[in-house]
Amino acid sequence: MEKKRDLVIWFLLFLLIFVILMNISVINFPIKKITTTAITADQGNISFIINASKRITVFADEFNGDTPDFNLTNAELENMASLTLESTSYGKIIFGENVNLTQDVVSIPDVYNQTVNLDAYVEISSDFIQIDTGNLTSFAKSATIYFYDLNFNNPKILKDGEDCPDNVCTIISYTSGVLIFATTQFSNYSVGEYTSVENPIISPTLPGGGGGGAGAKKITDFSVNKDLVKKILKQGETERVIVEIINTGNTVLEMNINSSLERFMVISEESFSLMPGQVKIISIDVFAKKNEFPDAYIGRIIVKGANIEKIINVIIEIQERKPLFDVRTDVLTKELKAGEDVWANISVINMGDLENMDIEIYYAIKDFEENILSYKKEDIFIEKELEVSRKLNVPKETSFGAYVFYSRVTYGNISASSTDVFLVTKKKLGIFVVIIVTLVLFIIVGYYLIKINFKKKKKRK
């Protein structure tokens, strides 16, 4: 009996430790982000924003398309997931592992304190892609590489000018002049033509394996390589976005693509058939007319196949060709729960000759159907530059998913806007629930210990 009781006690103790460890991640301590130096006055209240560390400057002017905006905090540069470098004319690189750009920082005396120069050490050109991993050690990782606008009949991958080994390079697809392959390591890659039919491109293996007897299970599904497209365009500009759709099932899919922002884009193919295992490359030209009103336009691209629907959220920020204001919005906490406050830094640079003016700042939480969940606006004084931190409450009934913090600055009939995206996630057990559960378990364990000791004393008597 005593052994059974001891087992019960040990079990409860282990259960207690397990509950505490599982809920440590639930305890969220509020952290205020510290950003660039500024002193702002707002209706008599003075707030100080202090710079705690020098920001890293990333040179990436040679890239466009899906290449991210590298104007990020040092912490964000330390852990970049699915980092993409693209030249819309020639190709792109998508890294399969997280990249830490801060390990490649160098200093330029009297110019920049800390820099990472992608322009100098990454080349994406016609039929050729190279990264100098001696100077960019963080890029020595596996990746998926795209070559655009090829004219080969049966292309092969060359690594350092030689045929790339099968254990390093794997061709995923070649269609419509776009070659996609995966590599386990980085070097310089180019494309050549097979001179023999002995080495054809192998089509992707179809799900379900060979044979495909009558009893094979029907699988209907597809994947899309993007869930967000964000473009910043000046009036009259155009940029191309490449979307990759793969039929991951074993049935033929009739696909359809449409967008709520169709007046800003041209989709290369809106309807097509997709065979099992087939990869389809869709080019989307996103444009801003010369007379388009400067604003941030929010919407979706909807990709449908059979009864399945995949969503690509879209933000198109259109700026004047000669803007008066440059506006930037940075959400401080990218993931939060419904009912919490979302904080953002709103930075405004007055690029005109007129100084010392009152501007209107409007900021709102929007979903990707342009519904406004919460908003505020205020008048504020600006000389040449201004940075303020503002918050909005995420309504308690807000569904899980991606949302937009939208900011707009207006002076007279002139306006400029910017956005940032954040996620509303599921609620977990709160700190108070953890405390209550822990106390209950302590009480149960204590009760059993007291009861056992009491029985032992009784027996001795």
Secondary structure, DSSP 8 states (H G I E B T S, - for coil): -HHHHHHHHHHHHHHHHHHHHHHGGG---------S-EEEEETTEEEEE---S---EEE-TT--TT-------HHHHTSBTT-EEEETTTEEEEESS-B-GGGG-EEETTTEEEEEEHHHHEEEETTEEEE-TTT-GGG-S-EEEEE-S---SSEEEEETTEE--TTTEEEEEEETTEEEEEESS-SEEEEEE-SSTTS-------TT-S---TT------EEES-SEEEEEEETT-EEEEEEEEEE-SSS-EEEEEEETTGGGEEES-SEEEE-TT-EEEEEEEEE--TT---SEEEEEEEEEETTEEEEEEEEEEEE-SS-SEEEEEEES-SEEETTSEEEEEEEEEE-SS--SEEEEEEEEEE-TT--EEEEEEEEEEESSEEEEEEEEE--TT--SEEEEEEEEEEETTEEEEEEEEEEEE-----HHHHHHHHHHHHHHHHHHHHHHHHHHHHHH-
